[in-house]
Amino acid sequence: VLPCPEGPVPSVSITEIRQYLRAQGIPFHDGYSCLHTPSPFTDGREDQLPPPAASAPYTLFIDKTTGSFLCTATLAEGTWQDFQANVELRHRGVRPASSEEPEEDVRRAREDARCIWDRALPLWQLLDEDETNETKAMFGISLVSDATLKRFGVRYLRTAKSLVFPWFSPRDATLKGLKLVRVEKKGNATAYVEETLPRFDSYRNLFGLPLIGRRDTELVLTGWELDALALHQATGVASLALPRGSTCLPPALLPYLEQFKRITLWLGEDLRSWEAAKLFARKLSLKRCSLVRPGDLQPRPLEALNQGLNLTKILRAALPASHKSIVSFRQLREEVFGELVNTEQVAGIKWARFPELNKLLKGHRRGELTIFTGPTGSGKTTFISEYALDLCMQGVCTLWGSFEINNVRLAKIMLTQFATQRLEDQLELYDEWADRFEDLPLYFMTFHGQQNIKTVIDTMQHAVYMYDITHVVVDNLQFMMGYEHLSVDR
């Protein structure tokens, strides 16, 4: 749930952050998405940490958009207000406390992860070669060598028929979580089902991060762990996988990407991945990003490896993310061709539950406004919650602003629609469905009744940056705007 209207996120501008640091005499330098400063949390911990290189003494990163900070040496993190409070404490001679103990849920998830990890076997140590080969074939990684799997620490959990990808802390190499991936066959189609420990909103892994050296300056970001394996094997370049593919890039991960002068985004093979890559490049700073455009000759990295394509050549052909202010058709030519070839994908994400709606609207596309009107009690909220849920289940990050009915009632409606049954008659199923519902990329604003429009828009912008929201629902405009301003052009 996003911050309360009683106390919205106090926004801080980059200018204010710089002025504060100068006033406090704190040295800093400007990075791509963050400001880098010395960390107040590393005092007295030199015995536990490798001494920082002369060129990289700054381990505290302050997000230029939100002001929140992360110390990569101690993993202490907090808001801009927390940072200021720590600075004030230091002036009074009090040393700031480092990151607290993890919450109970996270601690339990780590213990579960440790148990699974201990039970899983390295892929090259299965009973016999046939089992290894069958398992690799099932996941489409027959060409990925044992050396690569060993380097990235991939294991296999026999009981769940799942590959196990570890999340190691870059600070002390402890196991912080896992991702399990299994294959499901649906007719001729193959679907990959993922599960994370801890749950996805606390799962902030950049798979492959402990293998990155201090001197690495070029990186390829992929949307999938198996793509990172294929890329590293075929090209030798540093490659990382985002925890939730092309769904979102959590700002908490940006500090770990600051050291790279060049980042190539190769997220997948459909237009959604391409749209996501353009969005993430804006967070990472356009001037250092290049994008691999999806196409027949440029599929996702694992597919490219399996087809025997030259991955180094594909990387070299990546397009710079920042377009110049004026372009010629020649520079747009490939993009226009891509849109003509993929007319279905360009039309947007189709609704699974509303084929008739697809005929009218074609699909959900970014940057479009759709207005539903109807008299009171005609079912607008019921329909729109189903309509939004349909997209959300397909990975569209959704933000709800319910100004008419409260969030508990709305969530109850959506959970019933999600479970497609009356849970009040089967309360023993509640936890199972609630767990699955919790894993959807769905967020609620906590406003209710009439609101200041600026506050609502600020909250939306914050949500777009933090959670990569691509679909916002306002239900409804009349309640949000109130009745007293009827004379104003709304």
N, C-alpha and C positions, 0 to 999 in steps of 0.2 A: 504494500500500500504506500502510495506516495505521500510526501509530507502534508501535515494537517493545514487547513486554511488558517487556523488560529496562528500558526507559526510557520509561514512558508519559508523555503530555503532562502536565507538572506543572500542575495546575489552579490558577487564581488567581481569587479572588472580586473583585467590583467594590469591596467594602469595602477589601480589601488594596491594590488599585490606588490608590484615593483616598488611603489612609493614606500610601502610599509617596510619591505626588506632593506631599502636604502636607509630609512630613518633608524632602523634597529642596528645598522652596521653589519648586516648579514650579507656576505658575498654570494653572488649567484651568477649563473650564465644561462643564456636563452637557449632552450632546446627546441625540438620540433613541435611537441604537444605539451611539454612541461618546462618549468624552470627548474634548474638543478642547484641545490644548495648543500652545504655540509649538514650532516644529520646530528641533531642534539641527542639522539638516542644511542649513539655508539660509544659514548664516554665510558671509560673504564671497562670496555669489552674487548680491548685490543687482543687480549690473550686468547679469545675464542675465535677471532676472525682473522683471515689472511690480511696483511697490511695492504691498504689500497694502493694501486699504482699511482705514481706521481701525476700522471695525466688524468686520473679519475678519482680525485679525493671526495667528490660529491655524491653521496648515496641517497639524499632526500630529494624526491621529485614532487613538484607542486603542479597540479593540473591547471593549465592556463584558462580553461573554460569554467571549471567549478571551484577551483581553489583547494580541492581536497588533496591530501598528501599521502605519500607512501615512502617509507624508508626501506630500500631493498636489502640493507644489511641486517636489519632486525625484524623486518616485516611489520613495524609499527605503522598504523594508518589512522586517518581521521579527517575531519572537516577543516576548512580554513579557520573556523573559530577555535577548534582544538589546537591548531598550530599556534595561533596568537596566544592562547592560554599558556601553552608550553614555554613560549618566549618570555612571557611575563614572569612565570615561575622561575626561570633561569636567572632573571634579573634579581630575584630575591634569594638566589643561592640554592633553590630547590632543584634537584635533578629530575627531569621528567621520567615518569614510569614508562617502560617499554610496553609492547603489545601484551594485552591481558591473556589469560588462559582462553583457549577456544571455548565456544558455547557447548553445552551438553550434547546437542544434536550433532554438531560437527565432530566432537570428540568420539561419540559413539560410531559415527560413519567411518572415522579413521580406523577404529578398532575392527569394524566389519571388513573394511578394505584390507587391513593387514591379514585377517583370517583367510580371505579369498586369495590374496597374493601368495600366501604360504602354500595354499592348496594347488595353485596353478603351476603348470610345468612350462619351462622354456620350450618353444615349438620344436627345436631341434633335438629335444630329449624325449620325444614320445616313444612308445613301445617299439615301433619298427618304422622303417623307411616308408612303407605303404601308408601307414596312418598319417605320417607327416605330410606325404604328398597329397593324400586325399583332403586333409584339412586345408592345406595351402590352396588346392584347386577350388575348394568350396568358397573360399574368400577371394578367389581371383588373384592370388599373390604367388603363383607358382614361380614367377621370374624373380621374386624378391629373395635375395640370398640369405642364408643363415647368418652370415656376418652382419648384415644390415639389421636383421631381427634382434640379434644379440646386442648390437650397438645401442639400439633404442629400447632394449629391455622388454620386448613384447613376449607375453606368455599366453598359454592356452588353458582354459578351464574345461576339462572333459565333461563334467556333469552338466554344465549349461551349454556345451558346444559353442563357447564364446571365446573370442580373442580378448586378452586383457591388456589394456594400455595403462602404464603407471603414471601417476602424477607425483614427481619428486620435488621437494622444496629446492629451489636453486641455491638457498643459503647453506643448508646442512645435509642435503640429500636424503632427508627423512621422507617416508611415504605419506603423502597428504590425501591421496584419493586414487580412484580408479575409474576407467571407463570400460564397460563390457560391450562388445559388439557381436551380435549373432546374425545368422542369415535366415531369412524366411522366403520360401519359394511360393509365389502366387501365380499359378499357371506357368507361363514362360518367363514372367518377370521375377527378378531377384530384389528383395527389399532387405535393407540392413536395419536392424533394430538396436538402438543404443540405450544404455542405462548408465547413470553415473552415481558414484559415491564420493563425496556427499551429493545431495540433490543439485539439480543443474544451476539454481541461482547462487549456490555457494561454490560451484565447480569452476575455478578460475585458472585452469591449467593451460599453459602453452606447451603442448606436447613437443618434446625435443629440447626444451630450454636448457637443461643441465649440460647439454653437449655443445652449447655455444661458447666460443672462446672470447676473451676480452678484446682480441684484435679483430674479430669479425666485423666487417662494415657493410656487407651485402647480405640480404636475406630474402627468401621466398616464403610468403605466408600462404598456406593452403587451408582448405575448408575441411580436411579429413585426415586422420592419422595415417591411413594407408597411402595417401597421396604424398605425405611428407617422407615416408620410407622410400617410395618409388623415386621421388625427386632427388633425395640425397644419394641414393645408389647410382642413379643415371648421370648425375652432374657433379656430385661432390659439394654442391653449395649448401650453406647453412639453410635448413628449412624447418619451419614450425607449423603446427596445426592449431587452428582456433578451436576452443572448447565446444562451440555450438555451430560450427560450420559457418554458412553465410547468413545465419539468423542474426547474430549480433557480435559486436566487438566491445566487451566491457571496458570502460575507461580505466578500471583498476589494472589492466594489463599494459597500458601505454608506457609506463616507466621502463618496462623490460625491453621495449622496442626503440628506446631513445638512442642507443649506441649506433644504430644502423644509418649509414648515409644514403643507402639505396634499398628500397623495399619493393619487391615485385609481388603483386597479388594475383594468385592463380587459384581461384576458389572452387571452380566447378565447371560444368559444361552446359549450363542453361542460362537464359537471360536473367533469371533471378540472381544468380551468382554474379553476373556482370553488373547489375544494378547495385548489389551489395558492395562489390569491390569499389565502385565509384564513391559510395557513401563512406566506406571505411577510409578511403584515401584522403577524404576531407578531414577526418579525425587525425590522421597520421601526418598531415601536411602534404599537400599536393606536389610540392616541388621535388620531393624525394621518392615519389611513388610511380611505378609503372604497372600496367594492367595487361594480363594475357586475355585476349578476347576469345570467348568460346566459339568453336566452329568445328566442322568435320575434321579438319587437319590439326585442330588444337583442342582435343578433348581433355578431360581431367588427367593429372599426371599419371595415375596408375593405369588408366586406359591407354595413354600414350606409350607407356613402357610396354604394355602387353601387345600393342600394335607394331612395336618396333620403330616408333618414330624417334626423331632426334630431339630430345628434351632441351639440350643446350641451345639448339637453333631456335626452338619455340621461345625460350626465355629471352634470347637476343632480339626477337621480333616484338617484344612487349611494347605497348604504346605508352608514352608518357601520360600521366593522369591529368596534368595541367594543360589545357588547350590554350593557345595564345588567344588574345582578345579578338583577333580577326583570323578567320580560316578560309581556305578555298574549298571547293567541292572535292578536290582531289584528296584532302585530308579526311573528309567525311564519307568518302566513297564506300569504304569497307563497312562502316556503320550502317549506311543506308541499305547495302546489300544484305547485311545481317538481319535487318528488320523485315526485309521482303521475304527472306528465307524462313524466318521464324514468326510468321504472322500470328499463329496461335498463341505463342508465348508473349508477343508484343501486346496482344489483347488483354493480358493480365491473368491473374490467378482465378481459375474457375471455381464456382461453388459446387461442392460435391452433392449437397442436398437440394439444390434449386436449379434443375436444368432449364426451366423456363426463364429464370432470371439471367442465365448465361446468354440466352437469345437477346434479351433486352440490353444488358449492360456489358456483354462480352466477358467481363472479368474484373477483378479488383486491380486498379492501377494506381501508382503513387501520384500525388499532386492533383487528384480529382476530388470534387465535392459532389456528394449525392444527397439530395434532400428528400426525406419521406414525410408526406403529410397525411393527415386523416383525423377524423373527429375523436374526442376523448373516448377511450374504451374500445377503439376499433382494432387494437392489437399491435400498435406500432412497436412498443417496447418488447413484447414477446417475440415478434418477428425479427427485430433488429438484433436481439440478443442471440437468436439462432443463426442469423446471417453472419454476425461477427464471430461466433463460436466456430462456425464452419471454416472460416478463413484461418482462425487462430490454430485450429487442429492441423492445418497445413503449414504451420510455422510462420504465419504472419503476426509480427509483434503488435499487440493491440492494447490501446489505452482507452478505458471507459470513463466518461464523465457523466455520472447519473445524477442529475440535479432534481429529478422528480421523485424517484423512489430510492430508498437508502441501499447502500452496498450489500448489506446482509441479504435483503430480499432479492436484489438483482442476482447475487451469487447463487442463491438457492434456485432461482429460475434456471440459470445457466447450467448449474450442476445437474438438475433434473433433465434438461435437454441433452447434456453430455452423456448421462447414463442411460438415456432413453427409457427410463422406468421411474415409478414412484418410490423414492427411497424411504419415505415415511412408513411404508408397509414392510420394508426389509432393512431395518436399521443395522443389522449385522454386516451389510455390504458397504455401509457409509465410508469407513476408513479406506477401503480398497479404492472406491471411486474418487474420494477426496484426494488421495495420494496421486492418482493419475491426473486429476484436474489441476493439482498444484504444479504439475510439470509443464503446463501450457504457458507460452509467453504472453500472459495476460496480466494487466495492471489496472488498478482502479484509482481514480482521483477521489479525495475524501471530501470534496465540496458537496453542499446540499442547499437547494433553494437559490435565491438570487446571489450573484457574485460579481465582484469587480472584474471586468473583462480582461484587464491587464494582468491581474493575478493568475487568471485561468490560462492565459497565453504563455506567461512565464513558466508555469508548471508544465504545460505541454512541451515547451522548448527544452526544459530540463530533462523531461522524460525521453524526448527524442535523442538527446545526447547520451544519456545514461543507458537506455535500454534499446536503442535503435528502433523506436516505435515507427511503424509505417502505416498504421491505421488508427485513427482517432474517432471515437463515437461520442457525440454530444446529445444527451437525451434529457430534456429537450431545450431548444433555444428560448422558448417562452419562459420557462422556469429560471433559466440562467440569467436572462436579461431583466426579469421582474416586470411589474406592470406600471411602475410610476413614471417611466421615461417614455410614455407612449408618443409624446410630441417629438422626441428625438428620432432622427432617421437612423434606424438600427441596422 
